Every structure is written in C-alpha cells, then in structure tokens.
C-alpha cells in the first residue's frame, strides 16, 4: 500500500477527521476542521512538492458542480475543500 494512502487509512481509523486525495496541482480534503486549519495541516503533512504551498481554491464549485466547500454526505460535520498549489 502506498505510504500516503496508508497514512489516510490509519488517520481514518483513529478518527482524527482529515482525509485527502490529490492531483498534480490540486487536491480535495474531507475535514471537520475549518479551512485555515485544514490548509495548515495539509501543508505540514502533505507538502505540495513545488515552491508554493497548498492554498484554498478560489473556485466556487468542484468539477461536478458541488459548491465549495461542500458538506460531506458520509460524515456529519465534515466538509470537502478544494486546494491548489
């Protein structure tokens, strides 16, 4: 299992409330934290790998049309955020 995926699975089991999936210059995060705290944790645990840090996207919606942030349909109190670097 990929090391990053393993971290996510272990974090989910621990109930710490932070999950993420990434692309080349963007990532989505499911978090119970506020956007600023989510960004800080994202940059600490999963650095972007490029000179800039992850920052909350200025886009108003995800690719599928869901508003950003979007309430998680699986976990009460969690939101999906979109970040870019």
Buried (B, 14 or more C-beta within 10 A) or exposed (E): EEEEEEBBEEBBEEEEBBBBEBEEEBBBBBBBBEBEEBBBBBBEEBEBEEEEBBBBBEEEEBEEEEEBBBEBEEBEEBBBBBBBB
